[in-house]
């Protein structure tokens, strides 16, 4: 479907209006008038885009301010922004590939942090035997904080079972948790124990809940300083300065939107009993359905959800997304369809 404007709680397709429960704008910021007003003022200050390298002789002050702010929010020593979440992931992989690491990946890990030579973390639902032996080696484990087609944070208890001979660097993609999971939406990164780890690295797209153009890497200062010296980082354009400053200036609004989303989830799931074809978490704004007819059935009830083929998954994804902008009437309409499904 090709549309002519950004969809919010409704979407227009071929001249007809539908309720829209798709996308990834969980906090509803891209269409929020207050956020747009703030962003407009920031665009007037910083322009539409500054396409220079971060290592140029002219440096914009907003980057240091927002990166210090993100580091404090996430709970790391330092952070650095990038032009996209995917670039953040590729930067990490390229840097770590220069050392003698063996890479492992959690099932369904996002392609942005999936190394070409990565080994499966689990084989037949058990830890890869190579992680249990006494061979001393440096390893990297990549995982998403919330996997696609999942609605609960990934458990990192498996770290306790890995051999103490392994020096572990953990890379976590928080794209679908930053802004909406954890205390004040700071994600799960800081809740993952450090005892078994040599280093923790967080990457994330900023284009999901936060509605920003760009990505972020957060870790210890030594690691972030090393990333800033990478050729790929130096030769890449920076994140959008206007969006970053708009984020700094919108913290009170973000808290309001987080509360609205929480209230919407409470309203939707009250007295709603879903059958086994649904995957959901009452505290997370996504519902998945594995029924192949589900998308068409909702469409026939004037509701459009996310539906596409996701990498490494069988069939099409049916994903309902609840945002802070949905009204109680919107949610009631959705609830009534789900109740009879």
N, C-alpha and C positions, 0 to 999 in steps of 0.2 A: 504494500500500500504506500503510495506517495501522498504526503500531506503538504499543505502550503504554509503551515505555521506550527510552532512548537506546541505539542499537546500538554495540557495540564490535567485537571480532573475530567475534562471532556476532550473529545477529538472529533474533527469533522473529516469524513471520508466521502468523496463524491457527492458533496452537498448535503450529507446527512450527519446529524450529531449523534455521537455515542458517548456513553460513560467510558472513561479510560482508566484502566488499572494495569498499566504497564510502565516500561522505562526503568530508571534507577534513581529518579529525583525524590528520594524518600522524604526529605525535609521540605520539598516543594519550593526550594529557593529560586530556581531559574525563572519562574513566573511570578514570584512574590514582588509586589509593587514597591515595598520598602527596600528590599534588597536591590531591585533594579534601579531605584533612585540613588542609592549609595554607590552602586556600580557606575552609574552615569557620571557622578561627580569624580569618581576615581579615573574614569576614562578621560575626562577633561584634563586631569592632572598628569596622567602617565601616558596618554595616547592609546590608540587601539592595540599596539603591540610594539615591543622593543626587540628587534630581531638580532641583537648582537650577542656575542659570547659573554658568559659570566666573567671571563678572565680579561675582558676588554679593559682599556685604561679608564673608561667611563663606567662607573658602577652605580646602580640605583639603590638607594638606601632601604627601600621596602623589602628587599630580599633578606638582609640581615635581621630586620625586625620580625618578619613573619617566620623565619626559620628558628629564631630564638623562641618565639611564641609556640610554634609547633613542638619543639623539643620539650618545653615545659609541660605542655598539654599531654603529650604522649608518655613522658617520663624517661627521656633519654638525655645524654650529654649534649647532643647536637643533631641537626637535621639539615638537609639541603633539598631544594625544590628542583624539579625538572619539567620539561614541556609536556610530559605525559607519564602515566603510570607504567605503560609498557616500556618506555625509555628507562625509567627507574629500574625496572627489572632487568633489562638487558645490560645496563651499566654494572649492576651487581654481578651478574653472571660473567661478564667479560673480565672484570677485575679479579674475581675469585679463580677464574680459569687459568690465570697466570701462575698460580701456586699448585702445590701437589695435593689438591683436594680430590676426594672421591665423592661424587654427588649422588644423593638419594632424594626421592620425591614421594611425598604423601599422595595417596590415590586422588585423582581428579585435580591435581595441582594445575593452576592457570598457566597457559603457555608462556606468559611473560617471565616466569621464574623457573621454567622447565629446561634444564641443561640438555644439550643434544646427547650426551653420554650418561645421563642420569639413570640410576638403578632404582627399581621399585623398593620402597621402604618396607612393604609387606609382600610376602609370597604365601598364597593360600591362607590369608588372614593371620599369618604369623610374621613376626619381625624377620627381615632378611637375615639368614644365618651369618652373613659376612659382618653383621653388626654385633655379633655375640662372641666372636673369637678374641684372642688375646694379641692380635696383630696391632701394633701401635701405628696409627695413621690419622691424618686430618680428614674430616668428613664435613660435607655441607648437606643439610637437610632443608628442603624447601616445602612449604605448605601454605595453604590459604587459611585465614582465620575462620572464615565461613565458606565452605565449598559451594560451588554451583550445584543446584538441586538439593541443597541441604539448608536447614534453618536454625541449626544450633552451632555454637562455636566449636571448633576442632579441639579435641582433647589431646594434650601433649604428655599424658601420663606415660606413653611409650618411651619417653626419654629415660625413665628410671631403669628400664630393662636393657639399655644399650651398654656394652662393655665399657668399663672404666678406662680401657686403653685407647678409646676413641676420643679425639679432641674435636668437639662438635661446634660448628657454626650453624646457627638456625636462622633461616630467612623466612619471614612471615609476610604474606600479602594481606593487607587489611582493607582492600578496596570496598568490600561489602559489609564492613563493620565500623569503619571510622565515621564518627558523627552520630551513630545510632546504637552502638553496643558499648557496654561498659559504663562506668561512672562518667557522667557528663559527655558521653559519646566518644571517649578517647580510645575505644577499642579494647582488645584483650592483651595486647603486646606486653604491657607492664605486669600482667598477672602470671605470665609464664615463668616458672622458677629458673634461676640462673645456675643452680648448683652444678649441673652436668654440662654447662655450656662454656665454651671459650669466648663466644661472642653471639649476640643477638642483633639481627638486622631487620628492620621493618621497612616495607615499601607499600605504597598505596597510590591508586588513582585518587585525585581530588574531584573527579567528575561524577561521582555517585551522589551520596547524601549531601555533600557540601556544595555541589553545583558549580564547581570551579574548573577552569581550564588548567590542567597541569598534573604533576605527580610529586611524590615526596619519598625521600629515603631518610630514615632515622636510625641512629646507632651511637656508639661512642665517638668522641671527637677525633681520635686518631684515624678511625675508619673513614669518617666523613671527609676529613682532610685529604685522605688518599683518593677518594672518589673525585674530588674537585681537581685532582691533577691528571685524571684520565683523559686521554685524547678524545674519546667519544663525548665526554662531558664538555671539554674545552671547545670542541668544534660544533656543539649543538646550540640551538637557540634556547633562550631562557624561558621560564614560565611567564605567563601574562601578568605583568606588574599590577595592572588595574584590578584584576580579579583578586590578587593576593591582598592588596590593601582593603578591598571591599570586605574580604573575610575578616581582617583585623577589626574593622569598624562595625561588624555585624554580630558580635558575640551575644548581645542581649537578644537580638532577633532570633538567632539560632536556638537559644534556650527556649524561647516562646514556641518555635516550630517543633522542637523536640517534645515539649509538653503536649502540643496538639496531636502529634503522632501517637504518643502514648495513650491519650484519651480516645483516639480513633480506634486503636487496637482493642482497648477495653470494651468499647461499644460494639465492635464487629464480633468479637468472640463471646460476648455474653449470650448465653443460651444457644450457642451455635455448636451443633454436634456434627462433625464431618466424618465420613466413612473412610475406609482404609485406602482408597485411591488418592487421598490427599496427604501431603506432607506439610506440617505447619508447626509453628511455635507461637504461642499467644503473645510473646514479647518481641517478635520479629516481624517486619512488615511484608513478608512474602509467603504466599501459599502456592505449592506446586500440586499439579494433578497429573496422574499418569494415564488417564483415560484419553485415547486418541480422538474421541469425538467432543471433548470438552470445549475446545476453542470454538468450534462451530456452534455448539449449543449456546454458549454465552453470546456469541455474535448475533444469533437469532433473537436474543433477549436484549439487544442494543448495548452490549458490553464488549469492549475490546481489551484483550490482555496481551502480554508478550508471548509470541509463538515463533520459534525459529530453531534451526539445527545448531546446537552448541558443539564445539570441538570435543571429541573423545566421548560423546554420549550417543546412545542409540535413540533413534526417533526424534521427534520434535519436542522442544521444551514448552510446556504450558505453565506460565508463571503469572500469578496475580500479585500486583504490587500495590500496597496501600501507602498513601502519602499523607503528609500533614495537611494538605489542601483539600482532601476529600471532605464533603459535608456529611452530616448524619443521614441525610436523604440518600446520598450516593451509596453509603455503606448499607443502608437498609435495603435498597434495591439489589445490591450484590448479595446480601444475606438471604433474601427471599429466594433467589435463584439457587444458591448453594444448599439451602434447606431441602429443596425438592430434588436435588440432583442424585 
